[in-house]
Amino acid sequence: MLRIHRLRALRPAVLLGAGLLLLGAAAGSGANSALPELGEHSLLNIGEERKLGRSVYERLLERGLVETHPLLDRYLNDLGIRLVAGLDNPVREYRFFIVRDDSINAFALPGGYIGINRGLIRAAQTQHQLASVLAHEIAHVRMRHGLDLMRKGQSVSNAAIVGMIAGLLLGGVDSQVGAAVLYGSAAGGQQAMVNYTRENEYEADRLGVELMHAARFDANGMVEFFGIMAGLTGSSGIGNIEYLRTHPINTNRIAEASARVGPVKTRVDQVDHYPLFRDFLEYVSSDHLPTQGSEYLRALASIKAGEHERADGLLAALYERDSENIWYSIAYAENLELLKREAEAELIYRRLLDIFPGDYVLSMRLLRLLKLEGRNRSALLLARRLENEHPETREVYFELAEIYAALGRPALRLMAEAEFHRLAGNRKQAVKLYDQILASGKADLATESKAREKRLLLLAE
């Protein structure tokens, strides 16, 4: 029996924006710590910064606070990677993720981990508006604003940092409790560190606009998003919008951003699947979808309601209209699977893979379909290719472990399980599984050698 458990979703904390504080505070270990140099043009301590950010990100994952659907994850990271390409000599490997939280917020963790709340995605209307938020957060990381905050509050202790992380991760508890832990830990004047200064915001806006132009986004999206936030402020007040606590917006800031955007003319990529991205996010994250809206949203609502024949009619029409649209195609194929029309679903996946060779999302969909049909040898060929192309993606090893179990190959199953746990941050379990492989006497020499090497690497960390 496979001993890997899928993540369990918990109710997320509201105050994730305070992760900005972690970017500054967690880089040091107290009042007497030497401040690290964390700029894009310095390699000093970048590895430690990345390790810290990854550990916080993994805790969010473990608590089910991160939306892990690969299609949604890829869309967000495609936008982010386009923006990062505009940086000079970037030394961080930026990672963008969706947070299962309905408040309007975005934040940066150490090492370039940038989270966007589900509520902010709902508030934005276009990919350009969302890209403006990503660009702004990238700019904060690039310009070391977190480190500047650290310099202004060097008395932050390890205990305070732990308290802040605890507040950040209190997903299963009343959000007011999380707030008390978080801001209580920041007592003695440290709460001010959560907020970026006005100068920080203007600097991040300026670099953000440059990154948007370089990536061929419409930089007017920044001004438009400011307008949306200003409108929400007028209707509900800043206290209800977490993003505005750490990223205050005023008329001067909007005017400066508008003036900076105006003179520059950039050819903008016009294809915008953002409405489909938002609809699919609702499909993945909500138990009940509205029956009004786009054809696509109505089709997704029909799937959610179990009305698969109705969904089939809507999605077949959309697919016929644009068979290369991955959002239409995946929803259509998924509904065909639910209708037990697996051969038709497989044909859609294979046609799309002809258009997008090696696509991870499509490959995983096909892989799982092959497993469902009991075609494990075909699934194994595909899984091994994915392992070669995505060696640090833990979902691949989950699938490999199940395939090896079905094929009666216990040593390779244990190896895949160990890799899954290693990538999930559960190093003790990974070492335990490597030990089982080495003690079993049933693994071939190549598998034994690989298990021994990976075990030693983990113990050396």
C-alpha positions as a Markdown table, in Angstrom:
| # | Residue | x | y | z |
|---|---|---|---|---|
| 1 | Met | 0.0 | 0.0 | 0.0 |
| 2 | Leu | 1.4 | 3.4 | -1.0 |
| 3 | Arg | 2.3 | 5.4 | 2.1 |
| 4 | Ile | 2.0 | 8.9 | 0.7 |
| 5 | His | -0.8 | 11.1 | 1.8 |
| 6 | Arg | -2.2 | 13.9 | -0.3 |
| 7 | Leu | -2.4 | 17.3 | 1.2 |
| 8 | Arg | -5.4 | 18.1 | 3.4 |
| 9 | Ala | -6.9 | 21.6 | 2.8 |
| 10 | Leu | -7.3 | 23.7 | 6.0 |
| 11 | Arg | -8.8 | 27.1 | 6.4 |
| 12 | Pro | -6.0 | 29.6 | 5.6 |
| 13 | Ala | -4.9 | 32.5 | 7.8 |
| 14 | Val | -5.9 | 36.0 | 6.7 |
| 15 | Leu | -2.7 | 37.8 | 7.5 |
| 16 | Leu | -0.4 | 36.3 | 5.0 |
| 17 | Gly | 0.7 | 39.8 | 3.9 |
| 18 | Ala | 2.9 | 39.8 | 7.0 |
| 19 | Gly | 5.2 | 37.4 | 5.1 |
| 20 | Leu | 6.7 | 40.7 | 4.0 |
| 21 | Leu | 8.1 | 41.0 | 7.5 |
| 22 | Leu | 9.7 | 37.6 | 7.2 |
| 23 | Leu | 11.7 | 38.8 | 4.2 |
| 24 | Gly | 13.4 | 41.4 | 6.3 |
| 25 | Ala | 13.4 | 39.9 | 9.8 |
| 26 | Ala | 14.1 | 36.3 | 9.2 |
| 27 | Ala | 17.3 | 37.0 | 7.3 |
| 28 | Gly | 19.0 | 37.6 | 10.7 |
| 29 | Ser | 19.0 | 35.9 | 14.0 |
| 30 | Gly | 18.7 | 38.7 | 16.5 |
| 31 | Ala | 20.0 | 42.1 | 17.6 |
| 32 | Asn | 23.7 | 41.2 | 17.2 |
| 33 | Ser | 23.4 | 39.3 | 13.9 |
| 34 | Ala | 25.5 | 40.5 | 11.0 |
| 35 | Leu | 23.2 | 41.7 | 8.2 |
| 36 | Pro | 23.5 | 39.6 | 5.0 |
| 37 | Glu | 23.8 | 41.1 | 1.6 |
| 38 | Leu | 20.8 | 39.9 | -0.3 |
| 39 | Gly | 20.8 | 41.9 | -3.5 |
| 40 | Glu | 20.5 | 40.5 | -7.0 |
| 41 | His | 24.1 | 41.3 | -7.6 |
| 42 | Ser | 25.5 | 39.6 | -4.6 |
| 43 | Leu | 25.7 | 35.8 | -4.1 |
| 44 | Leu | 26.4 | 36.1 | -0.4 |
| 45 | Asn | 23.7 | 34.2 | 1.6 |
| 46 | Ile | 21.3 | 33.8 | -1.3 |
| 47 | Gly | 21.4 | 30.1 | -0.6 |
| 48 | Glu | 20.4 | 30.6 | 3.0 |
| 49 | Glu | 17.7 | 33.1 | 2.0 |
| 50 | Arg | 16.3 | 30.5 | -0.5 |
| 51 | Lys | 16.4 | 27.8 | 2.1 |
| 52 | Leu | 14.4 | 29.9 | 4.6 |
| 53 | Gly | 11.8 | 30.9 | 2.0 |
| 54 | Arg | 11.4 | 27.3 | 0.9 |
| 55 | Ser | 10.9 | 26.0 | 4.4 |
| 56 | Val | 8.1 | 28.5 | 5.0 |
| 57 | Tyr | 6.6 | 27.7 | 1.6 |
| 58 | Glu | 6.7 | 24.0 | 2.5 |
| 59 | Arg | 4.8 | 24.6 | 5.7 |
| 60 | Leu | 2.2 | 26.4 | 3.7 |
| 61 | Leu | 2.0 | 23.4 | 1.4 |
| 62 | Glu | 1.8 | 21.0 | 4.3 |
| 63 | Arg | -1.2 | 22.9 | 5.7 |
| 64 | Gly | -3.1 | 22.9 | 2.5 |
| 65 | Leu | -2.8 | 26.7 | 2.1 |
| 66 | Val | -1.4 | 26.6 | -1.5 |
| 67 | Glu | -3.4 | 25.9 | -4.6 |
| 68 | Thr | -1.5 | 23.1 | -6.3 |
| 69 | His | -3.5 | 22.5 | -9.4 |
| 70 | Pro | -0.8 | 22.4 | -12.1 |
| 71 | Leu | -2.8 | 24.3 | -14.8 |
| 72 | Leu | -3.4 | 27.2 | -12.4 |
| 73 | Asp | 0.1 | 27.0 | -11.0 |
| 74 | Arg | 1.6 | 27.1 | -14.5 |
| 75 | Tyr | -0.5 | 30.1 | -15.6 |
| 76 | Leu | 0.7 | 32.2 | -12.7 |
| 77 | Asn | 4.3 | 31.2 | -13.0 |
| 78 | Asp | 4.3 | 31.8 | -16.8 |
| 79 | Leu | 3.3 | 35.4 | -16.0 |
| 80 | Gly | 5.9 | 35.7 | -13.3 |
| 81 | Ile | 8.8 | 34.2 | -15.3 |
| 82 | Arg | 8.1 | 36.6 | -18.2 |
| 83 | Leu | 8.5 | 39.5 | -15.7 |
| 84 | Val | 11.6 | 38.1 | -14.0 |
| 85 | Ala | 13.3 | 37.9 | -17.5 |
| 86 | Gly | 13.5 | 41.7 | -17.4 |
| 87 | Leu | 15.8 | 41.7 | -14.3 |
| 88 | Asp | 19.6 | 42.2 | -14.8 |
| 89 | Asn | 21.5 | 39.1 | -13.7 |
| 90 | Pro | 18.9 | 37.7 | -11.4 |
| 91 | Val | 20.3 | 35.3 | -8.7 |
| 92 | Arg | 17.1 | 34.1 | -7.2 |
| 93 | Glu | 14.9 | 31.4 | -8.7 |
| 94 | Tyr | 11.5 | 33.1 | -8.2 |
| 95 | Arg | 8.5 | 30.9 | -7.4 |
| 96 | Phe | 4.9 | 32.2 | -7.6 |
| 97 | Phe | 2.0 | 30.5 | -6.0 |
| 98 | Ile | -1.7 | 30.9 | -5.3 |
| 99 | Val | -2.8 | 31.1 | -1.7 |
| 100 | Arg | -6.2 | 29.5 | -0.7 |
| 101 | Asp | -7.4 | 32.7 | 1.0 |
| 102 | Asp | -10.3 | 34.9 | -0.1 |
| 103 | Ser | -8.8 | 38.2 | 1.3 |
| 104 | Ile | -7.2 | 40.6 | -1.2 |
| 105 | Asn | -3.4 | 40.2 | -0.6 |
| 106 | Ala | 0.0 | 39.5 | -2.1 |
| 107 | Phe | 3.3 | 39.0 | -0.3 |
| 108 | Ala | 6.9 | 38.0 | -0.7 |
| 109 | Leu | 8.8 | 35.4 | 1.3 |
| 110 | Pro | 12.6 | 35.1 | 1.5 |
| 111 | Gly | 14.3 | 33.8 | -1.7 |
| 112 | Gly | 11.8 | 35.1 | -4.2 |
| 113 | Tyr | 8.7 | 33.1 | -3.1 |
| 114 | Ile | 5.8 | 35.3 | -4.0 |
| 115 | Gly | 2.2 | 34.4 | -3.0 |
| 116 | Ile | -1.0 | 35.8 | -4.5 |
| 117 | Asn | -4.2 | 35.3 | -2.6 |
| 118 | Arg | -7.2 | 33.9 | -4.4 |
| 119 | Gly | -9.1 | 37.0 | -3.4 |
| 120 | Leu | -6.7 | 39.3 | -5.2 |
| 121 | Ile | -7.0 | 37.2 | -8.4 |
| 122 | Arg | -10.8 | 37.6 | -8.2 |
| 123 | Ala | -10.4 | 41.4 | -7.8 |
| 124 | Ala | -8.2 | 41.7 | -10.8 |
| 125 | Gln | -9.9 | 41.8 | -14.2 |
| 126 | Thr | -7.0 | 41.1 | -16.7 |
| 127 | Gln | -3.6 | 39.4 | -16.8 |
| 128 | His | -2.0 | 42.8 | -17.1 |
| 129 | Gln | -3.5 | 43.9 | -13.7 |
| 130 | Leu | -2.4 | 40.7 | -12.1 |
| 131 | Ala | 1.1 | 41.0 | -13.7 |
| 132 | Ser | 1.4 | 44.5 | -12.2 |
| 133 | Val | 1.0 | 43.0 | -8.7 |
| 134 | Leu | 3.6 | 40.3 | -9.5 |
| 135 | Ala | 6.0 | 42.9 | -10.9 |
| 136 | His | 5.6 | 45.0 | -7.8 |
| 137 | Glu | 6.4 | 42.1 | -5.5 |
| 138 | Ile | 9.4 | 41.1 | -7.7 |
| 139 | Ala | 10.6 | 44.7 | -7.4 |
| 140 | His | 10.4 | 44.6 | -3.6 |
| 141 | Val | 12.6 | 41.5 | -3.5 |
| 142 | Arg | 15.0 | 42.8 | -6.1 |
| 143 | Met | 15.4 | 46.2 | -4.4 |
| 144 | Arg | 16.1 | 44.6 | -0.9 |
| 145 | His | 13.2 | 46.4 | 0.7 |
| 146 | Gly | 12.9 | 43.6 | 3.3 |
| 147 | Leu | 16.5 | 44.0 | 4.2 |
| 148 | Asp | 16.0 | 47.8 | 4.6 |
| 149 | Leu | 13.2 | 47.0 | 7.1 |
| 150 | Met | 15.5 | 44.7 | 8.9 |
| 151 | Arg | 18.0 | 47.5 | 9.3 |
| 152 | Lys | 15.3 | 49.6 | 10.9 |
| 153 | Gly | 14.4 | 46.9 | 13.4 |
| 154 | Gln | 17.5 | 45.0 | 14.4 |
| 155 | Ser | 16.0 | 44.0 | 17.8 |
| 156 | Val | 13.8 | 41.4 | 16.2 |
| 157 | Ser | 14.6 | 38.1 | 18.0 |
| 158 | Asn | 14.3 | 34.5 | 17.0 |
| 159 | Ala | 11.3 | 34.2 | 19.3 |
| 160 | Ala | 9.6 | 37.0 | 17.5 |
| 161 | Ile | 10.3 | 35.5 | 14.1 |
| 162 | Val | 8.9 | 32.1 | 15.3 |
| 163 | Gly | 5.8 | 33.9 | 16.6 |
| 164 | Met | 5.4 | 35.7 | 13.3 |
| 165 | Ile | 5.6 | 32.4 | 11.3 |
| 166 | Ala | 3.1 | 30.9 | 13.8 |
| 167 | Gly | 0.7 | 33.7 | 13.1 |
| 168 | Leu | 1.3 | 33.3 | 9.4 |
| 169 | Leu | 0.4 | 29.6 | 9.5 |
| 170 | Leu | -2.5 | 29.6 | 11.9 |
| 171 | Gly | -4.9 | 28.3 | 9.3 |
| 172 | Gly | -7.1 | 26.1 | 11.4 |
| 173 | Val | -7.7 | 28.7 | 14.1 |
| 174 | Asp | -9.7 | 31.9 | 14.2 |
| 175 | Ser | -7.9 | 34.5 | 12.1 |
| 176 | Gln | -8.1 | 37.0 | 15.1 |
| 177 | Val | -5.9 | 34.5 | 17.0 |
| 178 | Gly | -3.5 | 34.6 | 14.2 |
| 179 | Ala | -3.5 | 38.3 | 14.2 |
| 180 | Ala | -2.8 | 38.4 | 17.9 |
| 181 | Val | 0.2 | 36.1 | 17.7 |
| 182 | Leu | 1.6 | 37.9 | 14.7 |
| 183 | Tyr | 1.3 | 41.4 | 15.9 |
| 184 | Gly | 2.0 | 40.4 | 19.5 |
| 185 | Ser | 5.3 | 39.0 | 18.3 |
| 186 | Ala | 6.0 | 42.4 | 16.6 |
| 187 | Ala | 5.5 | 44.4 | 19.8 |
| 188 | Gly | 7.8 | 47.1 | 20.8 |
| 189 | Gly | 7.7 | 49.1 | 17.6 |
| 190 | Gln | 8.3 | 46.2 | 15.3 |
| 191 | Gln | 4.8 | 46.2 | 13.8 |
| 192 | Ala | 5.9 | 49.2 | 11.7 |
| 193 | Met | 8.2 | 46.8 | 9.9 |
| 194 | Val | 5.2 | 45.1 | 8.2 |
| 195 | Asn | 4.5 | 48.2 | 6.2 |
| 196 | Tyr | 6.6 | 49.3 | 3.3 |
| 197 | Thr | 7.5 | 53.0 | 3.3 |
| 198 | Arg | 6.1 | 55.4 | 0.7 |
| 199 | Glu | 9.6 | 55.5 | -0.9 |
| 200 | Asn | 9.6 | 51.7 | -1.1 |
| 201 | Glu | 6.3 | 51.7 | -2.9 |
| 202 | Tyr | 7.3 | 54.3 | -5.4 |
| 203 | Glu | 10.5 | 52.5 | -6.2 |
| 204 | Ala | 8.7 | 49.2 | -6.6 |
| 205 | Asp | 6.2 | 50.8 | -8.9 |
| 206 | Arg | 8.9 | 52.3 | -11.1 |
| 207 | Leu | 10.8 | 49.0 | -11.5 |
| 208 | Gly | 7.5 | 47.2 | -11.8 |
| 209 | Val | 6.4 | 49.3 | -14.8 |
| 210 | Glu | 9.8 | 48.7 | -16.4 |
| 211 | Leu | 9.4 | 44.9 | -16.0 |
| 212 | Met | 5.9 | 45.0 | -17.4 |
| 213 | His | 7.1 | 46.9 | -20.5 |
| 214 | Ala | 10.0 | 44.5 | -21.0 |
| 215 | Ala | 7.6 | 41.5 | -20.8 |
| 216 | Arg | 5.1 | 43.1 | -23.2 |
| 217 | Phe | 2.4 | 43.5 | -20.6 |
| 218 | Asp | 0.2 | 46.6 | -20.7 |
| 219 | Ala | 1.6 | 48.7 | -17.9 |
| 220 | Asn | -1.7 | 50.5 | -17.7 |
| 221 | Gly | -2.7 | 47.4 | -15.8 |
| 222 | Met | -0.9 | 48.8 | -12.7 |
| 223 | Val | -2.9 | 52.0 | -12.8 |
| 224 | Glu | -6.1 | 50.1 | -13.4 |
| 225 | Phe | -5.4 | 47.8 | -10.4 |
| 226 | Phe | -4.8 | 50.9 | -8.2 |
| 227 | Gly | -8.2 | 52.1 | -9.3 |
| 228 | Ile | -9.8 | 48.9 | -8.3 |
| 229 | Met | -8.1 | 49.0 | -4.9 |
| 230 | Ala | -9.1 | 52.7 | -4.5 |
| 231 | Gly | -12.7 | 51.8 | -5.3 |
| 232 | Leu | -12.7 | 49.0 | -2.8 |
| 233 | Thr | -11.2 | 51.3 | -0.2 |
| 234 | Gly | -14.1 | 53.7 | -0.7 |
| 235 | Ser | -16.7 | 50.9 | -0.3 |
| 236 | Ser | -15.3 | 48.8 | 2.5 |
| 237 | Gly | -12.4 | 50.7 | 4.1 |
| 238 | Ile | -8.7 | 49.9 | 4.2 |
| 239 | Gly | -9.1 | 47.7 | 7.3 |
| 240 | Asn | -10.9 | 45.0 | 5.2 |
| 241 | Ile | -8.2 | 44.9 | 2.5 |
| 242 | Glu | -5.1 | 43.3 | 3.7 |
| 243 | Tyr | -3.1 | 44.3 | 0.7 |
| 244 | Leu | -3.6 | 48.0 | 1.4 |
| 245 | Arg | -2.2 | 47.7 | 4.9 |
| 246 | Thr | 1.2 | 46.8 | 3.6 |
| 247 | His | 0.9 | 48.5 | 0.2 |
| 248 | Pro | -0.9 | 51.9 | 0.8 |
| 249 | Ile | -2.3 | 53.6 | -2.3 |
| 250 | Asn | -3.1 | 57.3 | -2.6 |
| 251 | Thr | -3.8 | 59.7 | -5.4 |
| 252 | Asn | -0.2 | 60.8 | -5.7 |
| 253 | Arg | 1.0 | 57.3 | -6.1 |
| 254 | Ile | -1.7 | 56.6 | -8.8 |
| 255 | Ala | -0.8 | 59.9 | -10.6 |
| 256 | Glu | 2.9 | 59.0 | -10.6 |
| 257 | Ala | 2.3 | 55.5 | -11.9 |
| 258 | Ser | 0.0 | 56.9 | -14.6 |
| 259 | Ala | 2.6 | 59.5 | -15.7 |
| 260 | Arg | 5.3 | 56.8 | -15.8 |
| 261 | Val | 3.2 | 54.5 | -17.9 |
| 262 | Gly | 2.0 | 57.1 | -20.3 |
| 263 | Pro | 5.0 | 58.1 | -22.4 |
| 264 | Val | 6.2 | 54.5 | -23.1 |
| 265 | Lys | 4.6 | 52.7 | -26.0 |
| 266 | Thr | 5.1 | 48.9 | -25.9 |
| 267 | Arg | 3.6 | 46.3 | -28.2 |
| 268 | Val | 1.4 | 44.3 | -25.9 |
| 269 | Asp | 0.5 | 40.6 | -26.3 |
| 270 | Gln | -3.2 | 40.7 | -26.9 |
| 271 | Val | -4.2 | 37.1 | -26.1 |
| 272 | Asp | -5.5 | 37.1 | -22.6 |
| 273 | His | -6.9 | 33.9 | -21.1 |
| 274 | Tyr | -7.2 | 35.5 | -17.7 |
| 275 | Pro | -11.1 | 35.2 | -17.5 |
| 276 | Leu | -10.7 | 31.4 | -18.2 |
| 277 | Phe | -8.0 | 31.2 | -15.5 |
| 278 | Arg | -10.3 | 32.9 | -13.0 |
| 279 | Asp | -13.2 | 30.7 | -13.9 |
| 280 | Phe | -11.1 | 27.5 | -13.6 |
| 281 | Leu | -9.8 | 28.7 | -10.2 |
| 282 | Glu | -13.4 | 29.0 | -9.1 |
| 283 | Tyr | -14.1 | 25.5 | -10.4 |
| 284 | Val | -11.1 | 24.1 | -8.5 |
| 285 | Ser | -11.7 | 26.0 | -5.2 |
| 286 | Ser | -15.5 | 26.3 | -4.8 |
| 287 | Asp | -18.1 | 23.7 | -4.0 |
| 288 | His | -20.8 | 25.6 | -5.8 |
| 289 | Leu | -20.4 | 27.7 | -8.9 |
| 290 | Pro | -22.8 | 30.4 | -10.2 |
| 291 | Thr | -25.0 | 29.3 | -13.1 |
| 292 | Gln | -24.6 | 32.7 | -14.7 |
| 293 | Gly | -21.5 | 33.9 | -16.5 |
| 294 | Ser | -19.4 | 32.8 | -19.4 |
| 295 | Glu | -20.2 | 29.7 | -21.4 |
| 296 | Tyr | -17.0 | 28.2 | -19.9 |
| 297 | Leu | -18.1 | 29.0 | -16.3 |
| 298 | Arg | -21.5 | 27.5 | -16.9 |
| 299 | Ala | -19.9 | 24.4 | -18.3 |
| 300 | Leu | -17.7 | 24.1 | -15.2 |
| 301 | Ala | -20.7 | 24.7 | -13.0 |
| 302 | Ser | -22.5 | 21.8 | -14.7 |
| 303 | Ile | -19.5 | 19.5 | -14.1 |
| 304 | Lys | -19.5 | 20.5 | -10.4 |
| 305 | Ala | -23.2 | 19.8 | -10.2 |
| 306 | Gly | -22.9 | 16.4 | -11.8 |
| 307 | Glu | -24.7 | 17.4 | -14.9 |
| 308 | His | -22.2 | 15.9 | -17.2 |
| 309 | Glu | -24.3 | 15.6 | -20.3 |
| 310 | Arg | -25.1 | 19.3 | -20.2 |
| 311 | Ala | -21.5 | 20.1 | -19.6 |
| 312 | Asp | -20.6 | 17.9 | -22.6 |
| 313 | Gly | -22.7 | 19.9 | -24.9 |
| 314 | Leu | -21.3 | 23.3 | -23.7 |
| 315 | Leu | -17.7 | 22.1 | -23.8 |
| 316 | Ala | -17.9 | 20.3 | -27.1 |
| 317 | Ala | -19.1 | 23.6 | -28.7 |
| 318 | Leu | -16.2 | 25.5 | -27.1 |
| 319 | Tyr | -13.7 | 22.9 | -28.1 |
| 320 | Glu | -14.9 | 22.9 | -31.7 |
| 321 | Arg | -14.6 | 26.7 | -31.7 |
| 322 | Asp | -11.0 | 26.5 | -30.4 |
| 323 | Ser | -9.5 | 23.0 | -30.1 |
| 324 | Glu | -6.0 | 24.4 | -29.2 |
| 325 | Asn | -7.3 | 26.2 | -26.1 |
| 326 | Ile | -5.9 | 24.3 | -23.2 |
| 327 | Trp | -8.6 | 25.6 | -20.8 |
| 328 | Tyr | -11.4 | 24.3 | -22.9 |
| 329 | Ser | -9.7 | 21.1 | -23.9 |
| 330 | Ile | -8.7 | 20.0 | -20.4 |
| 331 | Ala | -12.2 | 20.7 | -19.0 |
| 332 | Tyr | -13.8 | 18.9 | -22.0 |
| 333 | Ala | -11.5 | 15.8 | -21.6 |
| 334 | Glu | -12.1 | 15.7 | -17.8 |
| 335 | Asn | -15.8 | 15.7 | -18.3 |
| 336 | Leu | -15.4 | 12.9 | -20.9 |
| 337 | Glu | -13.6 | 10.9 | -18.4 |
| 338 | Leu | -16.4 | 11.4 | -15.9 |
| 339 | Leu | -18.8 | 10.2 | -18.7 |
| 340 | Lys | -16.6 | 7.0 | -19.0 |
| 341 | Arg | -15.6 | 8.0 | -22.5 |
| 342 | Glu | -11.9 | 7.6 | -21.8 |
| 343 | Ala | -10.8 | 6.9 | -25.4 |
| 344 | Glu | -12.2 | 10.3 | -26.5 |
| 345 | Ala | -10.4 | 12.0 | -23.6 |
| 346 | Glu | -7.2 | 10.3 | -24.4 |
| 347 | Leu | -7.5 | 11.5 | -28.0 |
| 348 | Ile | -7.8 | 15.1 | -26.9 |
| 349 | Tyr | -4.7 | 14.8 | -24.6 |
| 350 | Arg | -2.7 | 13.3 | -27.4 |
| 351 | Arg | -3.8 | 15.9 | -30.0 |
| 352 | Leu | -2.8 | 18.6 | -27.6 |
| 353 | Leu | 0.6 | 17.0 | -26.9 |
| 354 | Asp | 1.2 | 17.1 | -30.6 |
| 355 | Ile | 0.7 | 20.8 | -30.5 |
| 356 | Phe | 2.5 | 21.3 | -27.1 |
| 357 | Pro | 5.1 | 18.5 | -27.0 |
| 358 | Gly | 6.2 | 17.5 | -23.6 |
| 359 | Asp | 3.7 | 19.8 | -21.8 |
| 360 | Tyr | 3.7 | 18.9 | -18.1 |
| 361 | Val | 0.0 | 19.4 | -17.4 |
| 362 | Leu | -1.2 | 17.5 | -20.4 |
| 363 | Ser | 1.3 | 14.7 | -19.8 |
| 364 | Met | 0.2 | 14.3 | -16.2 |
| 365 | Arg | -3.5 | 14.2 | -17.3 |
| 366 | Leu | -2.7 | 11.5 | -19.8 |
| 367 | Leu | -0.5 | 9.6 | -17.3 |
| 368 | Arg | -3.4 | 9.5 | -14.8 |
| 369 | Leu | -5.8 | 8.3 | -17.4 |
| 370 | Leu | -3.5 | 5.5 | -18.4 |
| 371 | Lys | -3.2 | 4.5 | -14.8 |
| 372 | Leu | -7.0 | 4.6 | -14.4 |
| 373 | Glu | -7.3 | 2.2 | -17.3 |
| 374 | Gly | -4.7 | -0.2 | -15.8 |
| 375 | Arg | -2.2 | 0.5 | -18.6 |
| 376 | Asn | 0.6 | 0.8 | -16.2 |
| 377 | Arg | 3.5 | -0.1 | -18.6 |
| 378 | Ser | 2.5 | 2.7 | -20.9 |
| 379 | Ala | 2.0 | 5.0 | -17.9 |
| 380 | Leu | 5.5 | 4.1 | -16.7 |
| 381 | Leu | 7.1 | 5.2 | -20.0 |
| 382 | Leu | 5.4 | 8.5 | -19.7 |
| 383 | Ala | 6.3 | 8.9 | -16.0 |
| 384 | Arg | 10.0 | 8.1 | -16.6 |
| 385 | Arg | 10.1 | 10.9 | -19.2 |
| 386 | Leu | 8.5 | 13.3 | -16.8 |
| 387 | Glu | 11.0 | 12.3 | -14.1 |
| 388 | Asn | 13.9 | 13.1 | -16.5 |
| 389 | Glu | 12.3 | 16.5 | -17.5 |
| 390 | His | 11.0 | 17.4 | -14.0 |
| 391 | Pro | 13.4 | 15.8 | -11.5 |
| 392 | Glu | 12.4 | 18.1 | -8.7 |
| 393 | Thr | 8.6 | 17.8 | -9.0 |
| 394 | Arg | 7.2 | 15.6 | -6.3 |
| 395 | Glu | 3.9 | 14.8 | -7.9 |
| 396 | Val | 5.8 | 12.8 | -10.6 |
| 397 | Tyr | 7.2 | 10.6 | -7.8 |
| 398 | Phe | 3.8 | 10.1 | -6.3 |
| 399 | Glu | 2.6 | 8.7 | -9.7 |
| 400 | Leu | 5.8 | 6.7 | -10.1 |
| 401 | Ala | 5.3 | 5.1 | -6.7 |
| 402 | Glu | 1.8 | 4.0 | -7.5 |
| 403 | Ile | 2.8 | 2.6 | -10.9 |
| 404 | Tyr | 5.7 | 0.7 | -9.4 |
| 405 | Ala | 3.4 | -0.7 | -6.8 |
| 406 | Ala | 0.9 | -1.8 | -9.4 |
| 407 | Leu | 3.8 | -3.5 | -11.4 |
| 408 | Gly | 5.1 | -5.3 | -8.4 |
| 409 | Arg | 8.5 | -3.5 | -8.2 |
| 410 | Pro | 8.9 | -2.8 | -4.4 |
| 411 | Ala | 12.5 | -1.4 | -4.4 |
| 412 | Leu | 11.6 | 1.2 | -7.1 |
| 413 | Arg | 8.4 | 2.0 | -5.3 |
| 414 | Leu | 10.3 | 2.8 | -2.1 |
| 415 | Met | 12.7 | 4.9 | -4.2 |
| 416 | Ala | 9.9 | 6.9 | -5.7 |
| 417 | Glu | 8.3 | 7.3 | -2.2 |
| 418 | Ala | 11.6 | 8.5 | -0.8 |
| 419 | Glu | 12.0 | 11.1 | -3.5 |
| 420 | Phe | 8.5 | 12.3 | -2.9 |
| 421 | His | 9.2 | 12.8 | 0.8 |
| 422 | Arg | 12.6 | 14.4 | 0.2 |
| 423 | Leu | 10.9 | 17.0 | -2.1 |
| 424 | Ala | 8.1 | 17.5 | 0.4 |
| 425 | Gly | 10.7 | 18.4 | 3.1 |
| 426 | Asn | 10.2 | 15.2 | 5.1 |
| 427 | Arg | 13.8 | 14.3 | 5.1 |
| 428 | Lys | 13.7 | 11.8 | 8.0 |
| 429 | Gln | 11.1 | 9.7 | 6.2 |
| 430 | Ala | 13.1 | 9.9 | 3.1 |
| 431 | Val | 16.2 | 8.6 | 4.9 |
| 432 | Lys | 14.2 | 5.8 | 6.5 |
| 433 | Leu | 13.0 | 4.7 | 3.1 |
| 434 | Tyr | 16.5 | 4.8 | 1.6 |
| 435 | Asp | 17.6 | 2.6 | 4.6 |
| 436 | Gln | 14.8 | 0.1 | 3.8 |
| 437 | Ile | 16.0 | -0.1 | 0.2 |
| 438 | Leu | 19.6 | -0.8 | 1.2 |
| 439 | Ala | 18.5 | -3.3 | 3.8 |
| 440 | Ser | 16.1 | -5.2 | 1.6 |
| 441 | Gly | 18.7 | -6.9 | -0.6 |
| 442 | Lys | 16.2 | -6.8 | -3.4 |
| 443 | Ala | 17.3 | -3.7 | -5.3 |
| 444 | Asp | 19.5 | -3.8 | -8.3 |
| 445 | Leu | 23.0 | -2.2 | -8.1 |
| 446 | Ala | 21.9 | 1.0 | -9.8 |
| 447 | Thr | 19.0 | 1.6 | -7.4 |
| 448 | Glu | 21.2 | 0.7 | -4.4 |
| 449 | Ser | 23.9 | 3.1 | -5.5 |
| 450 | Lys | 21.3 | 5.9 | -6.1 |
| 451 | Ala | 19.7 | 5.3 | -2.7 |
| 452 | Arg | 23.0 | 5.4 | -0.9 |
| 453 | Glu | 24.1 | 8.6 | -2.6 |
| 454 | Lys | 20.8 | 10.4 | -1.9 |
| 455 | Arg | 20.8 | 9.2 | 1.7 |
| 456 | Leu | 24.3 | 10.6 | 2.3 |
| 457 | Leu | 23.4 | 14.0 | 0.7 |
| 458 | Leu | 20.4 | 14.3 | 2.9 |
| 459 | Leu | 22.4 | 13.5 | 6.1 |
| 460 | Ala | 25.0 | 16.0 | 5.1 |
| 461 | Glu | 22.4 | 18.9 | 4.8 |
